[in-house]
Amino acid sequence: MADVTYDGATRIYPGTEIAAVDSLDLDIADGEFLVLVGPSGSGKSTALRMLAGLEFIDGGSVSIGGRDVTLTPPQDRDIAMVFQNYALYPNMTVAANMGFALKQRGIEKEERARRVREAAKVLDLEEYLDRKPKNLSGGQRQRVAMGRAIVREPQVFLMDEPLSNLDAKLRVQTRTELAELQARLGVTTVYVTHDQVEAMTMGHRVAVLRDGKLQQVARPRDLYSTPANRFVAGFIGSPAMNLIDVDPGNGPLQLGTAPITGAPASGTAVGTVGVRPEHLRLGSTGINGRVTVIEELGSQAFVHVAIEHEGRDEVLVVRDEGETDIQRNDNVQVGILGPCHLFGTDGERIDQ
């Protein structure tokens, strides 16, 4: 096990002057499960591949366990990678697939068998060791790919969207198993995903990337409650935070007809007001609006309400608990119950 450090790490692909990863500074503690998350093209997979040694680093450095590995070949970095594609050998059994890398490294047969058995026990694959991959489910194949990494006993696990090929129900089950497995093994893990729900439910900390730049790294709860900027606020959370632009010079701060309590501590001009759907309620008082969409989820519903704000139409998403009698095109009032988040004209968070 080891800590990981990106120190100004930069990657610029040939043929472009725009950095895919731009001066990334990130410290990952020994035994930590860190998730890199962001939209497509944000640089998260490139950052992972830089750590693996699969991408050249144009500037800065990367270290593992205090050792600078910037110029170290991938095979000498003591890492194990799990890809989106399982990449299992179809002609080999589960046991042979899991032990193949050890065989290539010249590990004795008895030691290979011991490591494979131990990994299979951890992954609940003992009864499948003699099967071929074609006789396994998608979730079982993913566990075999995990087992192939575990038997190597690396300092760091690197995972590049390993659950994206699974169906929705299996993804939920497997991500729980994966988080529990990492906690038992205690191996430093860097996990890449574009799914912010996956990131929030698995990571000890989450690093949000956009256009190759690190936007914020924090615990999931801190990301949700105190996003560093408008991008993080809109990316983290499902459904997303309501973000409404305001005119900095348009008098008292308000959302629709509702005043916003709490002025910026610095007196900075506010460019955007944000409020989570769970901090809005439908009632007899508040902002006048009209229901446009209702998303029924059983225990709760997300109601989309069109309002007028500063002379233009905006939509607020409101979480309504339990079964709702509200219908599309109903006239409703939206009250603000919880905290509002303020962002400057530059998109950065404003303290209140």
Secondary structure, 3 states (H helix, E strand, C coil): CCCEEEEEEEECCCCCCCCCEEEEEEEECCCCEEEEECCCCCCHHHHHHHHHCCCCCCEEEEEECCEECCCCCHHHCCEEEECCCCCCCCCCCHHHHHHHHHHHCCCCHHHHHHHHHHHHHHCCCHHHCCCCHHHCCHHHHHHHHHHHHHCCCCCEEEEECCCCCCCHHHHHHHHHHHHHHHHHHCCEEEEEECCHHHHHHHCCEEEEEECCEEEEEECHHHHHHCCCEHHHHHHCCCCCCEEEECCCCCCCCEECCEECCCCCCCCCCEEEEEECHHHEEEECCCEEEEEEEEEECCCEEEEEEEEEECCEEEEEEEEEECCCCCCCCCEEEEEECCCCEEEECCCEEECC
